Amino acid sequence: LNTLCKFQSSLSVIVLYFAQSKDLTGLKVEEISPVPTPISSGDLWGLLLQRHPRLSILQDHVVLAWRDLYIPIGEEEVPLRDGDEVAVVPPLSGG
């Protein structure tokens, strides 16, 4: 029963880093656990900042991608499930 309760309150998420976020973290992918649930996109970003403070330079320019949705950093709840992938998508330069 304890295991079930723990599963319902936290989970494991795979985070994919792209472009500048990959350069800042030195990682393409990492597993983060435990991730509390429910969690807002802002709180999830906060977890990533705790692990990788250098990401803070992307603070006002980054979005998260989850299940083919772009999620701005804010109060929106992200209904994560164990094993979900979340991508950190910094601004892409183009022209």
Phi, psi and omega in degrees: 000320177302318180298318180297316180297320179296318180300323182285339184256346177208157183208179180250136182231141175265124180251127178255132181250133181236154173050234186297327179295326176294318179295320184288326181267337186075014183231148170266327184206147172207156175260131178244129181204140356275146172249120180292150176222139003288157181217142176274163177297326178294319178291324177295317176299320178300320176298318180293322178294325177298320181283326186222079183304334180295340177296344184301337178291345177266359191320308186264010186233354187261151169232161175256145176244132182213124180050051178064019177241139172268129184238114177293154178288123182176215185269352184298129179284137177253111183281070182294150170239155182306129178088359179299152174257136175234130179255140174264114186246100178283171178299139179258131178279148180197180180190000000 
